[in-house]
């Protein structure tokens, strides 16, 4: 059954765009291709007319299309290989007059700054851990909450996070801050490391957003706290221990329905506080009975392990129906002709 909305006599087509960098390693190309084909197959199965383009330097692939007749499915994360340039992609789509899936350039840019995310969460009265931004190793002096986790202040998702990100002393903290400066030319955001249960939850929609059922990231086979991190390697490398042993049940948690309700409540409030659009993901760990927001992802992946897909499946939708729902949210912003 198609979820394509009726708009006048026919629904708009969908232009699917995604970036492809010729310098990507083989594992990244394989991962991107698998997600790409899942999305295209899902949209076609739902009855949409689609055209698909991979780009590198610019979005001239859109030039031949009428913004009044086509929605852009924006899977662009970079422009010309520049890291964290997804806001530039959204800006270019807007300049060309297209409506597109996902959040605005302003939101994409702001949520890439971990310090901005922390400040916005605090301003909205939402639960998050105390933090410090450290520009140099000397800024570690005086930090006393250990173990701590050290993240790139302007990196995104799991980039730069591995088992060495968890530190136990001021000396280790200073060393890790220096490593992030050398590797990424970036400051570090430091916060206490919670060795507690971790959850992800997706929220989608616009006028009346909905929090989908959460997933739990279960690290039960890992005894070292530093291994209880969902790193990028463990997300995509099929031979890694994390990929093989981490489980992500959904809906979660089964044993604490009160936690599930609170996790969804906090995620929904954060979605609205950040002016997110169409869909987003929130990562949390528990501090007692209160979830602490660790990350806000305005442009989450929709791979087979995605919490968006897991939550959609929990309410009876397959991959294609999930994609159709997201497209429908975006199509509501298109001008009616």
CORBELZI-V202791 format. One record per helix or strand of 3 or more residues. SS is the DSSP state (helix for helix, strand for strand). FROM is the first residue (numbers start at 1). TO is the last residue. If there is no record, write none. Layout:
ss->{SS;SS}
from->{FROM;FROM}
to->{TO;TO}
This chain:
ss->{strand;helix;strand;helix;strand;helix;helix;helix;strand;helix;strand;helix;helix;strand;strand;strand;helix;helix;helix;helix;strand;strand;helix;helix}
from->{13;26;50;60;70;86;105;114;131;137;148;163;170;188;198;215;225;232;241;257;278;290;307;319}
to->{19;45;55;62;75;95;110;123;134;140;152;165;184;192;205;218;227;236;245;273;287;297;314;331}
